[in-house]
Amino acid sequence: MPKGYHHLTYAQRSQIVILKASGFSISEIAKSLCVNQSTISREFKRNKEQDGYRYDRAQEKYHKRRNTQPNKKMTPALITKIRENLLVHNGSPVQISGWLKDDEGILISHETIYKYIWSDKEHGGFLYTKLRKHGKKYNKRSKGTAGRGCIPGRVDIDQRPAIVEKKIRLGDWELDTIVGKRNSGVIVSMVDRASKFTKLVKLKYNTAEDVGEALINALRPFIGCIHTLTSDNGKEFANHKKVSAALMADFYFAKPYHPWERGLNEHTNGLVRQYFPKGTSFKDVTQADVEKVEWILNNRPRKILGFKKPQQILDKLLKAYIEESASKHLAC
């Protein structure tokens, strides 16, 4: 049993509902999830409503708590480092965030640094004058005018057909990008929800044009049996209309900062990171390197597939699709 308190994940909250409905006690649920019993007790106490415990609402409450609680990382010592880099070295929040991570091992986002700077201004401070664009306040992601989630013509995941959630048909793909250290390159990852079959493409630049072309070229062999494409709200997917037209598939966007709506893709990226860990420069990573990883992932037995390989499931679904299409053609 792990020691200490750990935040529950969306998948664990979903599992809690299943285990509770099956008659498991709090201690049995905790044992199944490998967490402390107090974690489950606290979860029920915080999130139980009139209609019982709902994992989706529990996850929403969790994110609201995380967004409203003060950032404990902003210690006096860290604030001193941030101020020094702003005032002495004229660093930007992005540069300071990167420097703290690489040289000090401190993980603090540039957004948190921006929040501190504007809080300082509200209290009469002058740190904002050291920003290169100090005339305009930083546009927080949570605002409706922020870049993420404001892609022109985006269609929200709420409008995606319900059958996609069942993960039973070939052709519902989740899309994402994995960025190398200091933007040294990017890997575009694509995974089919039913077969778990993965496609990986290495690019030098993370632009909408390059990513769009990579998606079209990689998925072109599946044209005709692609139903939906779902991505996050990164601007690298701004060419979604072109991709949608080229692949004859509907393109949907998950809600900003709801990675669990593309859980399979997030999990797949984690598998890729086993070969290209965070902090890895992609400068010397080649397409052949990522294709090797792609082959490993597609030819490795997966528990979720009954220990079948994604390649096996893909072949089976493709065969069924071809036979069904041929049958319909003959009937006409």
Secondary structure, 3 states (H helix, E strand, C coil): CCCCCCCCCHHHHHHHHHHHHCCCCHHHHHHHHCCCHHHHHHHHHHHEECCEECHHHHHHHHHHHHHHCCCCCCCHHHHHHHHHHHHCCCCCHHHHHHHHHHHHCCCCCHHHHHHHHHHHHHCCCCHHHHCCCCCCCCCCCCCCCCCCCCCCCCCEHHHCCHHHHHCCCCCEEEEEEEECHHHCCEEEEEEECCCCCEEEEEECCCCHHHHHHHHHHHHHHHCCCCCEEEECCCHHHCCHHHHHHHHCCEEEECCCCCHHHHHHHHHHHHHHHCCCCCCCCCCCCCHHHHHHHHHHHHCCCEHHHCCECHHHHHHHHHHHHHHHHHHHHHHC
